[in-house]
Amino acid sequence: MKRLAAAVFGLALFAAPPAAAAQAAGKVYRVGFLAPGPTPVNVAALREGLRELGYVEPTNLIVETRWGDGRLDRLPELVADLVRFGIEVIVTDSTAAALAAKDATTTIPVVMGTGSSDPVGRGLAASIARPGGPPPSDPAG
């Protein structure tokens, strides 16, 4: 649950604050949730965390879910479907789903709720300090 809370916090960094959303004349944010398993365990917690931040379906939020039903080979197809849907951020609950999302897009932020204990080593983040940005330059050279 703590990891999912971190995902929700990370997701909040990519979306406008609720006050700004209210000014955006009906802006509806589209979030994709991708998981390899058959059971939507973490998506309820994601929706609850976003609701606490002022994002409520269907008023200013749509959460599109895609489940692999235990078949990792389906993840690329499922994430491609989310990308076609026009989502603004992808939330995953596993390393496999995060890797599929990373392979599918370089323009949509990916938030990994749970998964790899080594996201830098797995190629999911440039660094822990700057996950989505370039690694800090080497001061020696």
Protein Blocks (a to p, Z undefined) as FASTA:
>chain_A
ZZmmmmmmmmmmmpccfklmmmngoiacddddddfbfbdfklmmmmmmmmmnopacfklp
ccddddekhpaklmmmmmmmmmmnopabdcdfbfklmmmmmmmpckbccddfbdcfblml
nopafbfklmmbccdddfkZZ
